[in-house]
Amino acid sequence: MSKLSAYRRLAPVVTLISILIFLAPGPPSAVSQNPPSSSAAPQAGAQAPAAQKPADAQKPEDEQTPAETLKVSVNVVGLFFNVKDKHGALIPNLTKTDFEVLEDGKPQTIKYFAAESNLPLTLGILIDSSGSQLRVLDMEKEVGGAFLRQILTDKDEAYVIDFNIDAELIQDYTRDVHRLQAALNKVKINTGYTTGPMPGSGGGPVPTAPGSQRGTVLYDAVYLSAHDMLSKEVGRKAMILLTDGEDEGSQLKIKDAIEAAQKADAIVYVLLCADRGFYGSFQVGYSGESEMRKLTEATGGRVINVGNKFDKLKEAFDQIAAELRSQYNLGYTPINTVQDGSYRKLEVKSKQSYKVQCRAGYYATPREPLPQ
């Protein structure tokens, strides 16, 4: 995996902010012996207070005593979210006083607030190459590449995961759109052997090899994207799934995929590219949409049903681009300071009764130490 800057590798979701406070001379404390941590993650939005000037700052240089550093840890929950009116139009120019935040039903004090459009974006594109996508795959490649050219700036990075009977990272982190487009172009419909004249011809909701119970490992792919790729990133993080939403044969369940995405603080969008005629021709029922709604609603994204229509897919990508560039960002220090790994329900309310599109919760898990 390519090296990323230290900035992009800090802990996500519940961000550990290291606030440096300069103290007057005195005997060294146990805390001051700890190595200073890396700089705070920008997603947290909390600014370190201005350094206190040492008491002997005005003394001649040869009489000054080096200031000591005290490391104080504060757990901050950071949220990215969109606000829409009843017609689905994005609402800009709101302020901190327009919102209230509740954790497990208890009001929290907002520590910082900003309308963010320029923070670095880490984006995962997950593309379903099972047989059920035969009629829509070329469309997904073309429109997906155009979306990446539109959304990515020189501060952003993206990767591509292809999934059918297995999930595979086919393009690691890069900001090179040409490499991303090349990765999309390499995706091909899985043409493994099937168990009979059923939909999939190497994918879809049926096994792809005799004796195999693996068909389309959608949930495994989401877990891979969240846990292995996004969990160590900070800032704005999202994944976009191009799929019909059908899973067959994943080792993990939908709840595992949701939990991994929430722990990674990743927004999940699903572009439901489902050729209903394909399923109908084989007299197989289609049921992927309901599980995809669970995934997106839990993470602050949404499902956009595009069927097999080029224009609908392009419009869907345009909507996602607008939402990712029109996010609000707030943070708060939880009243409940216990980091026991439990799930905490989140709710951001608009005082004007606008619809807030935000993740449903987070896991209060202790963070690993920041890199030294």
Residue pairs with C-beta under 8 A, 6 or more apart in sequence:
1 172
1 173
2 172
2 173
2 174
4 157
4 173
4 233
6 38
6 39
6 371
7 39
7 41
7 42
7 120
7 234
8 120
8 122
8 157
8 233
8 234
8 235
9 232
9 233
9 234
9 371
10 16
10 38
10 40
10 41
10 234
10 370
11 41
11 232
11 234
11 367
11 368
11 370
12 41
12 43
12 230
12 231
12 232
12 233
12 234
12 237
12 264
12 265
13 77
13 78
13 262
13 263
13 264
13 265
13 362
13 363
13 365
14 75
14 76
14 77
14 339
14 362
14 364
14 365
14 367
15 40
15 41
15 43
15 44
15 75
15 76
15 77
15 78
15 234
15 331
15 367
16 37
16 73
16 74
16 75
16 367
16 370
17 40
17 41
17 44
17 46
17 48
17 73
17 74
17 76
18 36
18 37
18 38
18 39
18 40
18 71
18 72
18 73
18 370
19 40
19 48
19 49
19 71
19 72
19 74
20 36
20 48
20 51
20 69
20 70
20 71
21 49
21 51
21 52
21 69
21 70
21 72
22 51
22 52
22 53
22 54
22 67
22 68
22 69
23 32
23 52
23 54
23 67
23 68
23 69
23 70
24 54
24 55
24 56
24 67
25 54
25 55
25 56
25 65
25 67
25 68
26 68
28 68
29 68
29 70
31 70
31 71
32 68
32 69
32 70
32 71
34 71
35 372
36 69
36 71
37 71
37 369
37 370
37 371
37 372
38 370
38 371
38 372
40 46
40 48
41 234
41 235
42 119
42 234
42 235
43 78
43 80
43 119
43 234
43 235
43 236
43 329
44 76
44 78
44 112
44 331
45 76
45 78
45 111
45 112
45 113
45 114
45 329
45 330
45 331
46 74
46 76
46 111
46 112
46 331
47 112
54 64
54 65
54 67
56 63
56 64
56 65
57 64
74 333
75 333
75 334
75 337
75 339
76 111
76 331
76 332
76 333
77 103
77 331
77 332
77 333
77 334
77 346
77 362
78 265
78 329
78 330
78 331
79 101
79 329
79 330
79 331
79 346
79 348
79 358
79 359
80 116
80 236
80 267
80 300
80 327
80 328
80 329
80 358
81 300
81 327
81 328
81 330
81 348
81 356
81 357
81 358
81 359
82 90
82 300
82 323
82 326
82 327
82 328
82 356
82 357
82 358
83 90
83 91
83 94
83 328
83 350
83 354
83 355
83 356
83 357
84 90
84 91
84 354
84 355
84 357
85 91
85 354
85 355
86 355
90 322
90 323
90 326
91 354
92 115
92 326
93 115
94 115
94 328
94 350
95 113
96 110
96 113
96 330
97 351
98 350
98 351
98 352
99 110
99 113
99 328
99 330
99 348
99 349
99 350
99 351
99 356
100 107
100 110
100 348
100 349
100 351
101 107
101 108
101 110
101 330
101 332
101 346
101 347
101 348
101 349
102 108
102 346
102 347
102 348
102 349
103 332
103 334
103 335
103 336
103 344
103 345
103 346
104 336
104 344
104 345
105 345
105 347
106 335
106 336
108 332
108 333
108 334
108 335
109 332
109 333
110 330
110 331
110 332
111 331
111 332
111 333
112 329
112 330
112 331
113 328
113 329
113 330
113 331
114 328
114 329
114 330
115 327
115 328
115 329
116 236
116 327
116 328
116 329
117 325
117 326
117 327
118 155
119 235
119 236
119 329
120 155
120 156
120 157
120 235
120 236
121 151
121 152
121 153
121 155
121 156
121 157
121 235
121 236
121 237
121 238
121 324
122 156
122 157
122 158
122 173
122 230
122 233
122 235
122 236
122 237
122 238
123 148
123 151
123 152
123 156
123 157
123 158
123 159
123 237
123 238
123 239
123 240
124 158
124 159
124 160
124 161
124 225
124 229
124 230
124 238
124 239
124 240
124 266
125 144
125 148
125 158
125 159
125 160
125 161
125 180
125 184
125 239
125 240
125 242
126 160
126 161
126 163
126 221
126 222
126 225
126 239
126 240
126 241
126 242
126 243
127 137
127 140
127 141
127 144
127 160
127 161
127 162
127 163
127 184
127 187
127 242
127 243
128 163
128 164
128 203
128 216
128 218
128 241
128 242
128 243
128 244
128 273
129 137
129 162
129 163
129 164
129 187
129 188
129 189
129 190
129 203
130 163
130 164
130 165
130 189
130 190
130 200
130 202
130 203
130 204
130 208
130 215
130 216
130 246
131 164
131 189
131 190
131 194
131 199
131 200
131 201
131 202
131 203
131 204
131 208
132 199
132 200
132 203
132 204
132 205
132 216
132 244
132 246
132 274
132 275
132 278
132 279
133 140
133 189
133 203
133 204
133 243
133 244
133 273
133 275
134 189
134 201
134 275
134 278
135 275
135 278
135 308
136 273
136 275
136 308
137 187
137 188
137 189
139 273
139 308
139 310
139 313
140 184
140 242
140 271
140 273
140 313
141 184
141 185
141 187
143 310
143 313
143 314
143 317
144 184
144 240
144 242
144 317
145 177
145 180
145 181
145 184
145 185
146 314
146 317
147 317
147 320
147 321
148 158
148 177
148 180
148 181
149 177
149 181
150 317
150 318
150 321
151 320
151 321
151 324
151 325
152 158
152 175
152 177
154 175
155 175
156 175
157 173
157 174
157 175
158 173
158 174
158 175
158 180
159 169
159 171
159 172
159 173
159 174
159 229
160 169
160 170
160 171
160 180
160 183
160 184
160 187
161 167
161 168
161 169
161 170
161 221
161 224
161 225
161 229
162 168
162 170
162 187
163 216
163 217
163 218
163 220
163 221
164 189
164 190
164 202
164 203
164 208
164 216
164 217
165 190
165 192
165 202
165 203
165 208
165 209
165 212
165 214
165 215
165 216
165 217
165 249
166 214
166 217
167 217
167 220
167 221
167 224
169 224
169 229
170 183
170 186
170 187
171 179
171 180
171 182
171 183
173 229
174 180
189 201
189 202
189 203
190 202
190 203
190 208
191 201
191 202
192 202
192 203
192 208
192 209
193 202
193 208
193 209
193 210
194 200
194 201
194 202
194 206
194 207
194 208
194 209
195 206
195 207
195 209
195 210
198 204
198 206
198 282
198 284
199 205
199 206
199 278
199 279
199 281
199 282
199 284
200 206
200 208
200 215
200 216
202 208
203 215
203 216
204 215
204 216
204 244
204 246
204 248
205 215
205 216
205 246
205 248
205 284
206 215
206 248
207 213
207 214
207 215
207 248
207 249
208 214
208 215
212 249
213 249
214 248
214 249
214 250
215 247
215 248
215 249
216 243
216 246
216 247
216 248
216 249
217 247
217 249
217 250
217 251
218 241
218 243
218 245
218 246
218 247
218 250
218 257
219 247
219 250
219 252
219 253
219 254
219 256
219 257
220 250
220 251
220 252
220 257
221 241
222 239
222 241
222 257
222 260
222 261
222 268
222 295
223 252
223 256
223 257
223 260
225 239
225 266
226 239
226 257
226 260
226 261
226 263
226 264
226 266
227 260
227 263
227 264
230 237
230 239
230 264
230 265
230 266
231 260
231 263
231 264
233 264
236 324
236 327
237 264
237 265
237 266
237 267
238 266
238 267
238 268
238 269
238 301
238 320
238 324
239 261
239 266
239 267
239 268
239 269
240 268
240 269
240 270
240 271
240 320
241 268
241 269
241 270
241 271
241 292
242 271
242 273
243 270
243 271
243 272
243 273
243 288
243 292
244 272
244 273
244 274
244 275
244 286
244 288
245 270
245 272
245 274
245 288
245 289
245 291
245 292
245 303
246 286
246 287
246 288
247 254
247 288
247 291
254 291
254 294
254 295
257 295
258 294
258 295
258 298
258 299
259 363
261 268
261 295
261 298
261 299
262 298
262 299
262 359
262 360
262 361
262 362
262 363
263 362
263 363
263 365
265 359
265 362
266 299
267 299
267 300
267 301
267 359
268 295
268 296
268 299
268 300
268 301
269 296
269 301
269 302
269 303
269 304
269 320
270 292
270 295
270 296
270 301
270 302
270 303
270 304
271 304
271 306
271 313
271 316
271 317
272 288
272 289
272 292
272 303
272 304
272 305
272 306
272 307
273 306
273 307
273 308
273 313
274 286
274 288
274 289
274 305
274 307
274 308
275 307
275 308
276 286
276 307
277 308
279 285
279 286
289 303
289 305
292 303
293 303
295 301
296 302
296 303
297 360
298 359
298 360
298 361
299 359
299 360
300 357
300 358
300 359
300 360
301 357
302 357
304 316
304 319
304 320
305 312
306 312
306 313
306 315
306 316
323 357
330 348
334 344
334 364
336 344
336 364
338 364
339 364
339 365
339 366
340 364
341 363
341 364
341 365
341 366
342 363
342 364
343 361
343 362
343 363
343 364
344 361
344 362
344 363
344 364
345 360
345 361
346 358
346 359
346 360
346 361
346 362
347 358
348 356
348 358
349 356
350 356
